[in-house]
Amino acid sequence: MPPWIDPFLNRLLSGAGLVPACEGRGPVVLMYHSITRGRKSPPDRWGVSEENFKKQLCLLRSKGWTTLCVRDLLKADPLPPRTVLITFDDGFADNYERGFKLLDAYGMRGTFFIVSGKTGAPDRLSAAQAGEMASSGMEIGAHTRTHARLPELDAARIGEEVTGSKKDIEDMLGLPVTSFAYPYGLFNDTCVEAVRKAGFKVACTTRTGWFGSESDLLRVRRVAVFSFDSLSTFARKVAFAGTDVRWRSMAGYFVDRIRSRIAGNGTR
Ligand SMILES: [Zn+2]
């Protein structure tokens, strides 16, 4: 049984996700961190309970959303309508049992950005787990060697963190690593150039918005999912690609939509 959401949101979610990325909207890239055990939402806003995560996956699946990995953004084919990208930052150990295992059980995919220097630490994914996740169709991306605040480092150190993490993970998995996420969402032009020079093809930020609203693949926007998000809030985040999904803000969206419909520039 798909989880219940109110009829308005139900309709909204069924009508969302149909605009291709090239028209400036496109898929939503969701950002998770830890998935905590049980039903209770953790006090840390960056964690999501296993129960809520399951409901969110179940909702996406029941509404016909496709999940892709970040690397799939590079494919020449247009992305399917109703696409969502599920990403996890930091490589927490719980991402194996309660992220990967759940996604796999639902036939869904995700990208896990790991901190290469922390692989195998007590609360982090091990090399063997990352390998199993990669061979099951998940993507392992890089999130630097030490979870550094990149803009605060000199050019040599930025290179070490960025290129080093790519090399570490490629050596560990024996696979190319083409996706990166900036720790704390912090980046500037120097960091972006270091990421490009290292050979990454896509890099995720924490700036909010549609994937298609940003033309540079090294500055991809994401929408954070928080511990306290209700299923309705989650549905609105997917439909609007924003973290500010209060009804008042969304009223503005509908006004814009009606205006563009009257002006005849697209109806979605
Ligand atoms: Zn991080």
Residues whose N, C-alpha, C, O or C-beta is under 5 A from the ligand:
A	BS01	ZN	D89 D90 P183 Y184
